[in-house]
Amino acid sequence: MERVCVISLSIIDAIMILMLLLFNTFIISNIYVLTVYALIMVLVSGYIVYLAISMKCDQSINQFDQYPK
């Protein structure tokens, strides 16, 4: 379960970065739309972090660190 949690979070991050790059190329001229999109990105990333904490993802990552290498 822990690995699924970490992988899903990294996939969401990758999708968000790709979307940001795509939107930057299309809406680079319209600063207002860019700022609104940046605000939405911040809200979405904050919500993802909240979900990760509520699902206790951080605890599972800490458990991975405790395993002997």
PQR file of N, CA, C, O and H, with PARSE charges and radii, in Angstrom:
ATOM      1  N   MET A   1       0.835  -1.213   0.000 -0.4000 1.5000
ATOM      2  CA  MET A   1       0.000   0.000   0.000 -0.0000 2.0000
ATOM      3  C   MET A   1       0.865   1.257   0.000  0.5500 1.7000
ATOM      4  O   MET A   1       0.528   2.257  -0.634 -0.5500 1.4000
ATOM      5  N   GLU A   2       2.000   1.193   0.729 -0.4000 1.5000
ATOM      6  CA  GLU A   2       2.816   2.406   0.840 -0.0000 2.0000
ATOM      7  C   GLU A   2       3.344   2.831  -0.526  0.5500 1.7000
ATOM      8  O   GLU A   2       3.342   4.012  -0.874 -0.5500 1.4000
ATOM      9  H   GLU A   2       2.275   0.381   1.244  0.4000 1.0000
ATOM     10  N   ARG A   3       3.800   1.829  -1.299 -0.4000 1.5000
ATOM     11  CA  ARG A   3       4.376   2.165  -2.605 -0.0000 2.0000
ATOM     12  C   ARG A   3       3.311   2.736  -3.533  0.5500 1.7000
ATOM     13  O   ARG A   3       3.584   3.672  -4.284 -0.5500 1.4000
ATOM     14  H   ARG A   3       3.802   0.869  -1.017  0.4000 1.0000
ATOM     15  N   VAL A   4       2.111   2.188  -3.490 -0.4000 1.5000
ATOM     16  CA  VAL A   4       1.018   2.709  -4.322 -0.0000 2.0000
ATOM     17  C   VAL A   4       0.774   4.177  -3.994  0.5500 1.7000
ATOM     18  O   VAL A   4       0.564   4.997  -4.888 -0.5500 1.4000
ATOM     19  H   VAL A   4       1.889   1.428  -2.880  0.4000 1.0000
ATOM     20  N   CYS A   5       0.804   4.494  -2.717 -0.4000 1.5000
ATOM     21  CA  CYS A   5       0.564   5.860  -2.256 -0.0000 2.0000
ATOM     22  C   CYS A   5       1.629   6.803  -2.808  0.5500 1.7000
ATOM     23  O   CYS A   5       1.311   7.864  -3.346 -0.5500 1.4000
ATOM     24  H   CYS A   5       0.975   3.828  -1.992  0.4000 1.0000
ATOM     25  N   VAL A   6       2.898   6.406  -2.672 -0.4000 1.5000
ATOM     26  CA  VAL A   6       3.993   7.262  -3.137 -0.0000 2.0000
ATOM     27  C   VAL A   6       3.948   7.409  -4.651  0.5500 1.7000
ATOM     28  O   VAL A   6       4.132   8.506  -5.179 -0.5500 1.4000
ATOM     29  H   VAL A   6       3.156   5.544  -2.235  0.4000 1.0000
ATOM     30  N   ILE A   7       3.702   6.294  -5.355 -0.4000 1.5000
ATOM     31  CA  ILE A   7       3.670   6.330  -6.822 -0.0000 2.0000
ATOM     32  C   ILE A   7       2.539   7.227  -7.311  0.5500 1.7000
ATOM     33  O   ILE A   7       2.728   8.009  -8.242 -0.5500 1.4000
ATOM     34  H   ILE A   7       3.552   5.403  -4.927  0.4000 1.0000
ATOM     35  N   SER A   8       1.358   7.120  -6.687 -0.4000 1.5000
ATOM     36  CA  SER A   8       0.223   7.935  -7.123 -0.0000 2.0000
ATOM     37  C   SER A   8       0.513   9.420  -6.922  0.5500 1.7000
ATOM     38  O   SER A   8       0.159  10.240  -7.769 -0.5500 1.4000
ATOM     39  H   SER A   8       1.205   6.485  -5.931  0.4000 1.0000
ATOM     40  N   LEU A   9       1.157   9.771  -5.805 -0.4000 1.5000
ATOM     41  CA  LEU A   9       1.493  11.173  -5.560 -0.0000 2.0000
ATOM     42  C   LEU A   9       2.489  11.678  -6.597  0.5500 1.7000
ATOM     43  O   LEU A   9       2.356  12.801  -7.085 -0.5500 1.4000
ATOM     44  H   LEU A   9       1.445   9.105  -5.117  0.4000 1.0000
ATOM     45  N   SER A  10       3.493  10.856  -6.942 -0.4000 1.5000
ATOM     46  CA  SER A  10       4.486  11.300  -7.924 -0.0000 2.0000
ATOM     47  C   SER A  10       3.851  11.439  -9.306  0.5500 1.7000
ATOM     48  O   SER A  10       4.208  12.345 -10.060 -0.5500 1.4000
ATOM     49  H   SER A  10       3.601   9.944  -6.546  0.4000 1.0000
ATOM     50  N   ILE A  11       2.907  10.545  -9.650 -0.4000 1.5000
ATOM     51  CA  ILE A  11       2.219  10.641 -10.942 -0.0000 2.0000
ATOM     52  C   ILE A  11       1.400  11.930 -11.005  0.5500 1.7000
ATOM     53  O   ILE A  11       1.404  12.620 -12.025 -0.5500 1.4000
ATOM     54  H   ILE A  11       2.617   9.809  -9.038  0.4000 1.0000
ATOM     55  N   ILE A  12       0.698  12.256  -9.917 -0.4000 1.5000
ATOM     56  CA  ILE A  12      -0.100  13.488  -9.882 -0.0000 2.0000
ATOM     57  C   ILE A  12       0.808  14.701 -10.051  0.5500 1.7000
ATOM     58  O   ILE A  12       0.472  15.638 -10.774 -0.5500 1.4000
ATOM     59  H   ILE A  12       0.694  11.695  -9.089  0.4000 1.0000
ATOM     60  N   ASP A  13       1.974  14.681  -9.374 -0.4000 1.5000
ATOM     61  CA  ASP A  13       2.922  15.786  -9.509 -0.0000 2.0000
ATOM     62  C   ASP A  13       3.393  15.926 -10.950  0.5500 1.7000
ATOM     63  O   ASP A  13       3.474  17.036 -11.477 -0.5500 1.4000
ATOM     64  H   ASP A  13       2.247  13.919  -8.787  0.4000 1.0000
ATOM     65  N   ALA A  14       3.707  14.789 -11.593 -0.4000 1.5000
ATOM     66  CA  ALA A  14       4.187  14.832 -12.977 -0.0000 2.0000
ATOM     67  C   ALA A  14       3.119  15.404 -13.907  0.5500 1.7000
ATOM     68  O   ALA A  14       3.425  16.204 -14.791 -0.5500 1.4000
ATOM     69  H   ALA A  14       3.642  13.888 -11.165  0.4000 1.0000
ATOM     70  N   ILE A  15       1.858  14.989 -13.706 -0.4000 1.5000
ATOM     71  CA  ILE A  15       0.759  15.495 -14.538 -0.0000 2.0000
ATOM     72  C   ILE A  15       0.604  17.002 -14.355  0.5500 1.7000
ATOM     73  O   ILE A  15       0.390  17.730 -15.324 -0.5500 1.4000
ATOM     74  H   ILE A  15       1.609  14.339 -12.988  0.4000 1.0000
ATOM     75  N   MET A  16       0.712  17.473 -13.103 -0.4000 1.5000
ATOM     76  CA  MET A  16       0.571  18.902 -12.835 -0.0000 2.0000
ATOM     77  C   MET A  16       1.681  19.698 -13.511  0.5500 1.7000
ATOM     78  O   MET A  16       1.434  20.767 -14.068 -0.5500 1.4000
ATOM     79  H   MET A  16       0.885  16.881 -12.315  0.4000 1.0000
ATOM     80  N   ILE A  17       2.922  19.168 -13.461 -0.4000 1.5000
ATOM     81  CA  ILE A  17       4.041  19.869 -14.098 -0.0000 2.0000
ATOM     82  C   ILE A  17       3.833  19.925 -15.611  0.5500 1.7000
ATOM     83  O   ILE A  17       4.077  20.959 -16.232 -0.5500 1.4000
ATOM     84  H   ILE A  17       3.123  18.299 -13.008  0.4000 1.0000
ATOM     85  N   LEU A  18       3.383  18.812 -16.208 -0.4000 1.5000
ATOM     86  CA  LEU A  18       3.123  18.786 -17.654 -0.0000 2.0000
ATOM     87  C   LEU A  18       2.037  19.793 -18.029  0.5500 1.7000
ATOM     88  O   LEU A  18       2.170  20.524 -19.011 -0.5500 1.4000
ATOM     89  H   LEU A  18       3.185  17.972 -15.703  0.4000 1.0000
ATOM     90  N   MET A  19       0.962  19.825 -17.237 -0.4000 1.5000
ATOM     91  CA  MET A  19      -0.121  20.773 -17.512 -0.0000 2.0000
ATOM     92  C   MET A  19       0.386  22.207 -17.426  0.5500 1.7000
ATOM     93  O   MET A  19       0.031  23.048 -18.252 -0.5500 1.4000
ATOM     94  H   MET A  19       0.855  19.232 -16.439  0.4000 1.0000
ATOM     95  N   LEU A  20       1.219  22.481 -16.423 -0.4000 1.5000
ATOM     96  CA  LEU A  20       1.765  23.830 -16.259 -0.0000 2.0000
ATOM     97  C   LEU A  20       2.605  24.217 -17.470  0.5500 1.7000
ATOM     98  O   LEU A  20       2.508  25.344 -17.958 -0.5500 1.4000
ATOM     99  H   LEU A  20       1.508  21.798 -15.752  0.4000 1.0000
ATOM    100  N   LEU A  21       3.434  23.288 -17.961 -0.4000 1.5000
ATOM    101  CA  LEU A  21       4.262  23.578 -19.133 -0.0000 2.0000
ATOM    102  C   LEU A  21       3.390  23.839 -20.357  0.5500 1.7000
ATOM    103  O   LEU A  21       3.642  24.779 -21.110 -0.5500 1.4000
ATOM    104  H   LEU A  21       3.513  22.373 -17.565  0.4000 1.0000
ATOM    105  N   LEU A  22       2.361  23.009 -20.560 -0.4000 1.5000
ATOM    106  CA  LEU A  22       1.477  23.183 -21.714 -0.0000 2.0000
ATOM    107  C   LEU A  22       0.767  24.529 -21.652  0.5500 1.7000
ATOM    108  O   LEU A  22       0.714  25.259 -22.642 -0.5500 1.4000
ATOM    109  H   LEU A  22       2.156  22.245 -19.948  0.4000 1.0000
ATOM    110  N   PHE A  23       0.219  24.854 -20.476 -0.4000 1.5000
ATOM    111  CA  PHE A  23      -0.522  26.104 -20.352 -0.0000 2.0000
ATOM    112  C   PHE A  23       0.400  27.308 -20.485  0.5500 1.7000
ATOM    113  O   PHE A  23      -0.010  28.351 -20.994 -0.5500 1.4000
ATOM    114  H   PHE A  23       0.262  24.261 -19.672  0.4000 1.0000
ATOM    115  N   ASN A  24       1.652  27.169 -20.028 -0.4000 1.5000
ATOM    116  CA  ASN A  24       2.592  28.282 -20.167 -0.0000 2.0000
ATOM    117  C   ASN A  24       2.839  28.600 -21.629  0.5500 1.7000
ATOM    118  O   ASN A  24       2.936  29.770 -21.998 -0.5500 1.4000
ATOM    119  H   ASN A  24       1.985  26.322 -19.615  0.4000 1.0000
ATOM    120  N   THR A  25       2.944  27.575 -22.469 -0.4000 1.5000
ATOM    121  CA  THR A  25       3.209  27.831 -23.885 -0.0000 2.0000
ATOM    122  C   THR A  25       1.998  28.468 -24.562  0.5500 1.7000
ATOM    123  O   THR A  25       2.164  29.285 -25.467 -0.5500 1.4000
ATOM    124  H   THR A  25       2.865  26.624 -22.169  0.4000 1.0000
ATOM    125  N   PHE A  26       0.785  28.110 -24.140 -0.4000 1.5000
ATOM    126  CA  PHE A  26      -0.421  28.614 -24.807 -0.0000 2.0000
ATOM    127  C   PHE A  26      -0.836  29.991 -24.291  0.5500 1.7000
ATOM    128  O   PHE A  26      -1.265  30.838 -25.075 -0.5500 1.4000
ATOM    129  H   PHE A  26       0.650  27.447 -23.405  0.4000 1.0000
ATOM    130  N   ILE A  27      -0.715  30.226 -22.979 -0.4000 1.5000
ATOM    131  CA  ILE A  27      -1.305  31.433 -22.387 -0.0000 2.0000
ATOM    132  C   ILE A  27      -0.212  32.364 -21.861  0.5500 1.7000
ATOM    133  O   ILE A  27      -0.453  33.144 -20.940 -0.5500 1.4000
ATOM    134  H   ILE A  27      -0.367  29.538 -22.342  0.4000 1.0000
ATOM    135  N   ILE A  28       0.993  32.287 -22.444 -0.4000 1.5000
ATOM    136  CA  ILE A  28       2.095  33.116 -21.947 -0.0000 2.0000
ATOM    137  C   ILE A  28       1.795  34.603 -22.150  0.5500 1.7000
ATOM    138  O   ILE A  28       2.315  35.443 -21.416 -0.5500 1.4000
ATOM    139  H   ILE A  28       1.189  31.653 -23.192  0.4000 1.0000
ATOM    140  N   SER A  29       0.954  34.935 -23.149 -0.4000 1.5000
ATOM    141  CA  SER A  29       0.657  36.340 -23.424 -0.0000 2.0000
ATOM    142  C   SER A  29      -0.351  36.899 -22.420  0.5500 1.7000
ATOM    143  O   SER A  29      -0.291  38.077 -22.070 -0.5500 1.4000
ATOM    144  H   SER A  29       0.531  34.253 -23.745  0.4000 1.0000
ATOM    145  N   ASN A  30      -1.274  36.055 -21.957 -0.4000 1.5000
ATOM    146  CA  ASN A  30      -2.320  36.522 -21.048 -0.0000 2.0000
ATOM    147  C   ASN A  30      -1.873  36.290 -19.600  0.5500 1.7000
ATOM    148  O   ASN A  30      -1.966  35.175 -19.086 -0.5500 1.4000
ATOM    149  H   ASN A  30      -1.323  35.098 -22.241  0.4000 1.0000
ATOM    150  N   ILE A  31      -1.389  37.348 -18.951 -0.4000 1.5000
ATOM    151  CA  ILE A  31      -0.839  37.230 -17.601 -0.0000 2.0000
ATOM    152  C   ILE A  31      -1.951  36.939 -16.593  0.5500 1.7000
ATOM    153  O   ILE A  31      -1.740  36.208 -15.626 -0.5500 1.4000
ATOM    154  H   ILE A  31      -1.313  38.253 -19.369  0.4000 1.0000
ATOM    155  N   TYR A  32      -3.135  37.511 -16.822 -0.4000 1.5000
ATOM    156  CA  TYR A  32      -4.244  37.313 -15.883 -0.0000 2.0000
ATOM    157  C   TYR A  32      -4.626  35.842 -15.800  0.5500 1.7000
ATOM    158  O   TYR A  32      -4.803  35.302 -14.708 -0.5500 1.4000
ATOM    159  H   TYR A  32      -3.307  38.105 -17.608  0.4000 1.0000
ATOM    160  N   VAL A  33      -4.752  35.192 -16.959 -0.4000 1.5000
ATOM    161  CA  VAL A  33      -5.112  33.772 -16.984 -0.0000 2.0000
ATOM    162  C   VAL A  33      -4.011  32.946 -16.332  0.5500 1.7000
ATOM    163  O   VAL A  33      -4.293  31.972 -15.634 -0.5500 1.4000
ATOM    164  H   VAL A  33      -4.608  35.631 -17.846  0.4000 1.0000
ATOM    165  N   LEU A  34      -2.747  33.337 -16.559 -0.4000 1.5000
ATOM    166  CA  LEU A  34      -1.620  32.614 -15.968 -0.0000 2.0000
ATOM    167  C   LEU A  34      -1.658  32.688 -14.447  0.5500 1.7000
ATOM    168  O   LEU A  34      -1.404  31.691 -13.770 -0.5500 1.4000
ATOM    169  H   LEU A  34      -2.518  34.128 -17.126  0.4000 1.0000
ATOM    170  N   THR A  35      -1.977  33.876 -13.901 -0.4000 1.5000
ATOM    171  CA  THR A  35      -2.014  34.013 -12.448 -0.0000 2.0000
ATOM    172  C   THR A  35      -3.159  33.197 -11.862  0.5500 1.7000
ATOM    173  O   THR A  35      -3.001  32.563 -10.819 -0.5500 1.4000
ATOM    174  H   THR A  35      -2.184  34.686 -14.451  0.4000 1.0000
ATOM    175  N   VAL A  36      -4.315  33.211 -12.532 -0.4000 1.5000
ATOM    176  CA  VAL A  36      -5.449  32.414 -12.063 -0.0000 2.0000
ATOM    177  C   VAL A  36      -5.088  30.937 -12.083  0.5500 1.7000
ATOM    178  O   VAL A  36      -5.397  30.201 -11.145 -0.5500 1.4000
ATOM    179  H   VAL A  36      -4.443  33.727 -13.379  0.4000 1.0000
ATOM    180  N   TYR A  37      -4.427  30.504 -13.166 -0.4000 1.5000
ATOM    181  CA  TYR A  37      -4.026  29.101 -13.275 -0.0000 2.0000
ATOM    182  C   TYR A  37      -3.016  28.742 -12.187  0.5500 1.7000
ATOM    183  O   TYR A  37      -3.072  27.648 -11.624 -0.5500 1.4000
ATOM    184  H   TYR A  37      -4.176  31.102 -13.927  0.4000 1.0000
ATOM    185  N   ALA A  38      -2.088  29.665 -11.887 -0.4000 1.5000
ATOM    186  CA  ALA A  38      -1.105  29.417 -10.834 -0.0000 2.0000
ATOM    187  C   ALA A  38      -1.797  29.263  -9.481  0.5500 1.7000
ATOM    188  O   ALA A  38      -1.421  28.400  -8.687 -0.5500 1.4000
ATOM    189  H   ALA A  38      -2.042  30.554 -12.344  0.4000 1.0000
ATOM    190  N   LEU A  39      -2.808  30.095  -9.214 -0.4000 1.5000
ATOM    191  CA  LEU A  39      -3.570  29.981  -7.970 -0.0000 2.0000
ATOM    192  C   LEU A  39      -4.263  28.633  -7.887  0.5500 1.7000
ATOM    193  O   LEU A  39      -4.254  27.993  -6.835 -0.5500 1.4000
ATOM    194  H   LEU A  39      -3.114  30.796  -9.859  0.4000 1.0000
ATOM    195  N   ILE A  40      -4.871  28.192  -8.998 -0.4000 1.5000
ATOM    196  CA  ILE A  40      -5.539  26.889  -9.023 -0.0000 2.0000
ATOM    197  C   ILE A  40      -4.530  25.782  -8.752  0.5500 1.7000
ATOM    198  O   ILE A  40      -4.824  24.842  -8.013 -0.5500 1.4000
ATOM    199  H   ILE A  40      -4.878  28.711  -9.853  0.4000 1.0000
ATOM    200  N   MET A  41      -3.328  25.887  -9.350 -0.4000 1.5000
ATOM    201  CA  MET A  41      -2.286  24.885  -9.144 -0.0000 2.0000
ATOM    202  C   MET A  41      -1.900  24.806  -7.669  0.5500 1.7000
ATOM    203  O   MET A  41      -1.738  23.716  -7.122 -0.5500 1.4000
ATOM    204  H   MET A  41      -3.089  26.650  -9.950  0.4000 1.0000
ATOM    205  N   VAL A  42      -1.752  25.976  -7.026 -0.4000 1.5000
ATOM    206  CA  VAL A  42      -1.382  26.002  -5.608 -0.0000 2.0000
ATOM    207  C   VAL A  42      -2.468  25.343  -4.771  0.5500 1.7000
ATOM    208  O   VAL A  42      -2.170  24.565  -3.865 -0.5500 1.4000
ATOM    209  H   VAL A  42      -1.884  26.861  -7.471  0.4000 1.0000
ATOM    210  N   LEU A  43      -3.735  25.651  -5.072 -0.4000 1.5000
ATOM    211  CA  LEU A  43      -4.840  25.055  -4.326 -0.0000 2.0000
ATOM    212  C   LEU A  43      -4.872  23.545  -4.514  0.5500 1.7000
ATOM    213  O   LEU A  43      -5.056  22.802  -3.551 -0.5500 1.4000
ATOM    214  H   LEU A  43      -3.977  26.283  -5.808  0.4000 1.0000
ATOM    215  N   VAL A  44      -4.692  23.086  -5.758 -0.4000 1.5000
ATOM    216  CA  VAL A  44      -4.734  21.648  -6.039 -0.0000 2.0000
ATOM    217  C   VAL A  44      -3.589  20.932  -5.337  0.5500 1.7000
ATOM    218  O   VAL A  44      -3.784  19.864  -4.757 -0.5500 1.4000
ATOM    219  H   VAL A  44      -4.543  23.689  -6.541  0.4000 1.0000
ATOM    220  N   SER A  45      -2.387  21.519  -5.390 -0.4000 1.5000
ATOM    221  CA  SER A  45      -1.246  20.873  -4.743 -0.0000 2.0000
ATOM    222  C   SER A  45      -1.437  20.848  -3.226  0.5500 1.7000
ATOM    223  O   SER A  45      -1.078  19.867  -2.574 -0.5500 1.4000
ATOM    224  H   SER A  45      -2.229  22.387  -5.861  0.4000 1.0000
ATOM    225  N   GLY A  46      -1.997  21.912  -2.665 -0.4000 1.5000
ATOM    226  CA  GLY A  46      -2.290  21.918  -1.239 -0.0000 2.0000
ATOM    227  C   GLY A  46      -3.306  20.852  -0.872  0.5500 1.7000
ATOM    228  O   GLY A  46      -3.177  20.202   0.165 -0.5500 1.4000
ATOM    229  H   GLY A  46      -2.288  22.709  -3.195  0.4000 1.0000
ATOM    230  N   TYR A  47      -4.319  20.667  -1.714 -0.4000 1.5000
ATOM    231  CA  TYR A  47      -5.325  19.627  -1.474 -0.0000 2.0000
ATOM    232  C   TYR A  47      -4.704  18.240  -1.552  0.5500 1.7000
ATOM    233  O   TYR A  47      -5.058  17.357  -0.771 -0.5500 1.4000
ATOM    234  H   TYR A  47      -4.424  21.195  -2.556  0.4000 1.0000
ATOM    235  N   ILE A  48      -3.765  18.037  -2.502 -0.4000 1.5000
ATOM    236  CA  ILE A  48      -3.089  16.743  -2.627 -0.0000 2.0000
ATOM    237  C   ILE A  48      -2.253  16.471  -1.380  0.5500 1.7000
ATOM    238  O   ILE A  48      -2.238  15.350  -0.873 -0.5500 1.4000
ATOM    239  H   ILE A  48      -3.477  18.754  -3.137  0.4000 1.0000
ATOM    240  N   VAL A  49      -1.556  17.494  -0.885 -0.4000 1.5000
ATOM    241  CA  VAL A  49      -0.766  17.325   0.340 -0.0000 2.0000
ATOM    242  C   VAL A  49      -1.683  16.984   1.507  0.5500 1.7000
ATOM    243  O   VAL A  49      -1.353  16.128   2.328 -0.5500 1.4000
ATOM    244  H   VAL A  49      -1.567  18.405  -1.297  0.4000 1.0000
ATOM    245  N   TYR A  50      -2.842  17.654   1.585 -0.4000 1.5000
ATOM    246  CA  TYR A  50      -3.808  17.359   2.648 -0.0000 2.0000
ATOM    247  C   TYR A  50      -4.289  15.918   2.552  0.5500 1.7000
ATOM    248  O   TYR A  50      -4.397  15.232   3.569 -0.5500 1.4000
ATOM    249  H   TYR A  50      -3.110  18.349   0.918  0.4000 1.0000
ATOM    250  N   LEU A  51      -4.579  15.447   1.332 -0.4000 1.5000
ATOM    251  CA  LEU A  51      -4.996  14.059   1.135 -0.0000 2.0000
ATOM    252  C   LEU A  51      -3.898  13.103   1.564  0.5500 1.7000
ATOM    253  O   LEU A  51      -4.169  12.086   2.203 -0.5500 1.4000
ATOM    254  H   LEU A  51      -4.491  16.004   0.506  0.4000 1.0000
ATOM    255  N   ALA A  52      -2.643  13.429   1.212 -0.4000 1.5000
ATOM    256  CA  ALA A  52      -1.518  12.562   1.562 -0.0000 2.0000
ATOM    257  C   ALA A  52      -1.404  12.439   3.077  0.5500 1.7000
ATOM    258  O   ALA A  52      -1.162  11.349   3.596 -0.5500 1.4000
ATOM    259  H   ALA A  52      -2.422  14.254   0.693  0.4000 1.0000
ATOM    260  N   ILE A  53      -1.578  13.555   3.788 -0.4000 1.5000
ATOM    261  CA  ILE A  53      -1.476  13.519   5.250 -0.0000 2.0000
ATOM    262  C   ILE A  53      -2.657  12.751   5.836  0.5500 1.7000
ATOM    263  O   ILE A  53      -2.488  11.998   6.795 -0.5500 1.4000
ATOM    264  H   ILE A  53      -1.775  14.440   3.366  0.4000 1.0000
ATOM    265  N   SER A  54      -3.843  12.934   5.273 -0.4000 1.5000
ATOM    266  CA  SER A  54      -5.019  12.246   5.800 -0.0000 2.0000
ATOM    267  C   SER A  54      -4.933  10.745   5.537  0.5500 1.7000
ATOM    268  O   SER A  54      -5.444   9.950   6.326 -0.5500 1.4000
ATOM    269  H   SER A  54      -3.980  13.546   4.494  0.4000 1.0000
ATOM    270  N   MET A  55      -4.283  10.343   4.421 -0.4000 1.5000
ATOM    271  CA  MET A  55      -4.103   8.924   4.127 -0.0000 2.0000
ATOM    272  C   MET A  55      -2.883   8.353   4.841  0.5500 1.7000
ATOM    273  O   MET A  55      -2.574   7.169   4.699 -0.5500 1.4000
ATOM    274  H   MET A  55      -3.868  10.989   3.780  0.4000 1.0000
ATOM    275  N   LYS A  56      -2.181   9.205   5.617 -0.4000 1.5000
ATOM    276  CA  LYS A  56      -0.989   8.807   6.365 -0.0000 2.0000
ATOM    277  C   LYS A  56       0.106   8.304   5.428  0.5500 1.7000
ATOM    278  O   LYS A  56       0.791   7.322   5.714 -0.5500 1.4000
ATOM    279  H   LYS A  56      -2.433  10.166   5.732  0.4000 1.0000
ATOM    280  N   CYS A  57       0.252   8.996   4.308 -0.4000 1.5000
ATOM    281  CA  CYS A  57       1.326   8.660   3.372 -0.0000 2.0000
ATOM    282  C   CYS A  57       2.685   8.938   4.004  0.5500 1.7000
ATOM    283  O   CYS A  57       3.638   8.182   3.813 -0.5500 1.4000
ATOM    284  H   CYS A  57      -0.305   9.793   4.076  0.4000 1.0000
ATOM    285  N   ASP A  58       2.763  10.036   4.761 -0.4000 1.5000
ATOM    286  CA  ASP A  58       4.055  10.407   5.338 -0.0000 2.0000
ATOM    287  C   ASP A  58       4.553   9.329   6.300  0.5500 1.7000
ATOM    288  O   ASP A  58       5.756   9.082   6.376 -0.5500 1.4000
ATOM    289  H   ASP A  58       1.989  10.650   4.916  0.4000 1.0000
ATOM    290  N   GLN A  59       3.644   8.685   7.033 -0.4000 1.5000
ATOM    291  CA  GLN A  59       4.050   7.619   7.945 -0.0000 2.0000
ATOM    292  C   GLN A  59       4.606   6.435   7.175  0.5500 1.7000
ATOM    293  O   GLN A  59       5.600   5.838   7.589 -0.5500 1.4000
ATOM    294  H   GLN A  59       2.667   8.886   6.971  0.4000 1.0000
ATOM    295  N   SER A  60       3.971   6.086   6.048 -0.4000 1.5000
ATOM    296  CA  SER A  60       4.441   4.946   5.264 -0.0000 2.0000
ATOM    297  C   SER A  60       5.819   5.241   4.676  0.5500 1.7000
ATOM    298  O   SER A  60       6.654   4.341   4.584 -0.5500 1.4000
ATOM    299  H   SER A  60       3.163   6.571   5.711  0.4000 1.0000
ATOM    300  N   ILE A  61       6.068   6.496   4.275 -0.4000 1.5000
ATOM    301  CA  ILE A  61       7.383   6.853   3.742 -0.0000 2.0000
ATOM    302  C   ILE A  61       8.422   6.737   4.853  0.5500 1.7000
ATOM    303  O   ILE A  61       9.538   6.281   4.608 -0.5500 1.4000
ATOM    304  H   ILE A  61       5.390   7.226   4.349  0.4000 1.0000
ATOM    305  N   ASN A  62       8.067   7.144   6.074 -0.4000 1.5000
ATOM    306  CA  ASN A  62       8.990   7.017   7.197 -0.0000 2.0000
ATOM    307  C   ASN A  62       9.296   5.557   7.484  0.5500 1.7000
ATOM    308  O   ASN A  62      10.421   5.224   7.857 -0.5500 1.4000
ATOM    309  H   ASN A  62       7.160   7.514   6.273  0.4000 1.0000
ATOM    310  N   GLN A  63       8.300   4.667   7.316 -0.4000 1.5000
ATOM    311  CA  GLN A  63       8.532   3.243   7.528 -0.0000 2.0000
ATOM    312  C   GLN A  63       9.542   2.714   6.522  0.5500 1.7000
ATOM    313  O   GLN A  63      10.360   1.860   6.863 -0.5500 1.4000
ATOM    314  H   GLN A  63       7.386   4.937   7.014  0.4000 1.0000
ATOM    315  N   PHE A  64       9.498   3.210   5.282 -0.4000 1.5000
ATOM    316  CA  PHE A  64      10.464   2.778   4.273 -0.0000 2.0000
ATOM    317  C   PHE A  64      11.880   3.149   4.705  0.5500 1.7000
ATOM    318  O   PHE A  64      12.815   2.374   4.502 -0.5500 1.4000
ATOM    319  H   PHE A  64       8.833   3.904   5.005  0.4000 1.0000
ATOM    320  N   ASP A  65      12.039   4.330   5.299 -0.4000 1.5000
ATOM    321  CA  ASP A  65      13.372   4.777   5.709 -0.0000 2.0000
ATOM    322  C   ASP A  65      13.924   3.918   6.837  0.5500 1.7000
ATOM    323  O   ASP A  65      15.141   3.791   6.972 -0.5500 1.4000
ATOM    324  H   ASP A  65      11.279   4.959   5.464  0.4000 1.0000
ATOM    325  N   GLN A  66      13.053   3.326   7.650 -0.4000 1.5000
ATOM    326  CA  GLN A  66      13.515   2.549   8.798 -0.0000 2.0000
ATOM    327  C   GLN A  66      14.022   1.168   8.403  0.5500 1.7000
ATOM    328  O   GLN A  66      14.736   0.536   9.181 -0.5500 1.4000
ATOM    329  H   GLN A  66      12.065   3.429   7.540  0.4000 1.0000
ATOM    330  N   TYR A  67      13.669   0.679   7.206 -0.4000 1.5000
ATOM    331  CA  TYR A  67      14.125  -0.650   6.789 -0.0000 2.0000
ATOM    332  C   TYR A  67      15.642  -0.639   6.591  0.5500 1.7000
ATOM    333  O   TYR A  67      16.191   0.348   6.101 -0.5500 1.4000
ATOM    334  H   TYR A  67      13.089   1.192   6.573  0.4000 1.0000
ATOM    335  N   PRO A  68      16.327  -1.727   6.969 -0.5600 1.5000
ATOM    336  CA  PRO A  68      17.789  -1.786   6.745  0.2800 2.0000
ATOM    337  C   PRO A  68      18.116  -1.848   5.259  0.5500 1.7000
ATOM    338  O   PRO A  68      17.468  -2.560   4.492 -0.5500 1.4000
ATOM    339  N   LYS A  69      19.125  -1.095   4.875 -0.4000 1.5000
ATOM    340  CA  LYS A  69      19.481  -1.021   3.449 -0.0000 2.0000
ATOM    341  C   LYS A  69      20.278  -2.258   3.036  0.5500 1.7000
ATOM    342  O   LYS A  69      20.669  -2.381   1.876 -0.5500 1.4000
ATOM    343  H   LYS A  69      19.651  -0.517   5.498  0.4000 1.0000
TER
END
